[in-house]
Amino acid sequence: MNQALDSVDEDCVIYPLYNKKARFGELKLEVGMISKTNHEFMNATKDYTIQWSRNIIFKKNDNMLFRVVCKGEDFPWKIYCALNKSDMSWQKLLNYQRILTQVQ
């Protein structure tokens, strides 16, 4: 057996990497997904929202954090992505989707 594989910490979390070679229609943005640069994250988000016919706005854009907001009233959501200083990658932190309920 490979000792390196046997000694892997079971608590270690492996986050998905953004695959810029993914085919249109099969693009995914997952919580925890890692992008090498902020531009890669922005392009991934744009491609993903084009795939699902959504309009977005980059609300906060600096060297530490991005906040992306969907402009559509029928499907409001936000995505947050922040710089991981340990390896200088960008990581998608969370999705926020407001669930609209009808009160009778």
C-alpha positions in Angstrom: 0.0 0.0 0.0 1.0 3.6 -0.5 2.0 5.0 2.8 1.3 8.6 1.7 -2.3 7.6 1.1 -2.6 5.6 4.3 -1.4 8.5 6.4 -3.9 11.1 5.0 -5.7 12.9 7.8 -9.3 11.7 7.8 -10.5 15.2 8.9 -8.8 16.8 5.8 -11.4 18.5 3.6 -10.8 18.4 -0.2 -12.5 21.3 -2.0 -13.5 21.1 -5.6 -11.4 23.0 -8.1 -13.0 25.1 -10.9 -12.7 23.3 -14.2 -12.4 25.8 -16.9 -12.5 23.0 -19.5 -16.1 22.0 -18.5 -18.5 22.0 -21.3 -21.2 24.7 -21.5 -24.4 23.2 -20.0 -22.3 21.2 -17.5 -20.8 24.1 -15.5 -21.1 23.9 -11.8 -20.4 26.4 -9.0 -20.2 24.6 -5.7 -19.7 25.9 -2.1 -16.0 25.6 -1.3 -15.0 25.6 -5.0 -11.5 27.0 -5.5 -10.3 29.3 -8.3 -6.7 30.2 -9.0 -7.4 33.9 -9.5 -10.2 36.4 -9.0 -10.6 36.7 -12.7 -11.1 33.0 -13.0 -13.8 33.2 -10.4 -15.5 36.1 -12.2 -15.4 34.3 -15.5 -16.7 31.1 -14.0 -19.6 33.0 -12.4 -20.4 34.8 -15.6 -20.4 31.5 -17.6 -22.5 29.8 -15.0 -25.1 32.5 -15.0 -25.2 32.7 -18.8 -25.8 28.9 -18.8 -28.9 29.4 -16.6 -30.0 32.7 -18.3 -29.5 34.8 -15.2 -28.3 38.5 -15.0 -25.8 39.3 -12.3 -24.1 42.2 -10.7 -20.7 42.1 -8.9 -21.6 44.1 -5.8 -18.3 44.1 -4.0 -15.1 43.7 -5.8 -11.8 44.3 -4.1 -8.6 42.4 -3.4 -10.2 40.3 -0.6 -13.9 39.6 -1.3 -16.4 39.4 -4.1 -20.2 39.5 -3.7 -22.3 38.5 -6.7 -26.0 39.2 -6.8 -28.6 37.9 -9.2 -30.7 40.8 -10.7 -33.8 38.7 -11.3 -36.7 39.2 -8.9 -38.0 35.7 -9.7 -34.9 33.9 -8.4 -32.9 36.1 -6.0 -29.5 34.8 -4.8 -26.0 35.8 -3.8 -22.6 34.2 -4.0 -19.7 35.2 -1.8 -16.1 34.4 -2.7 -13.0 35.4 -0.7 -9.2 35.3 -1.0 -7.6 32.4 0.9 -4.4 33.9 2.1 -2.7 30.6 2.8 -2.4 29.7 -0.9 -3.6 32.9 -2.6 -6.5 31.1 -4.2 -10.1 32.3 -4.3 -12.8 30.2 -2.7 -16.5 30.3 -3.0 -17.8 30.6 0.5 -21.6 30.3 0.3 -24.8 30.7 -1.7 -27.6 32.7 -0.2 -31.1 32.1 -1.7 -34.1 33.9 -0.3 -37.0 31.5 -0.3 -40.2 33.3 -1.1 -43.2 31.9 0.7 -46.8 32.7 0.3 -48.8 33.5 3.5 -52.4 32.6 3.3 
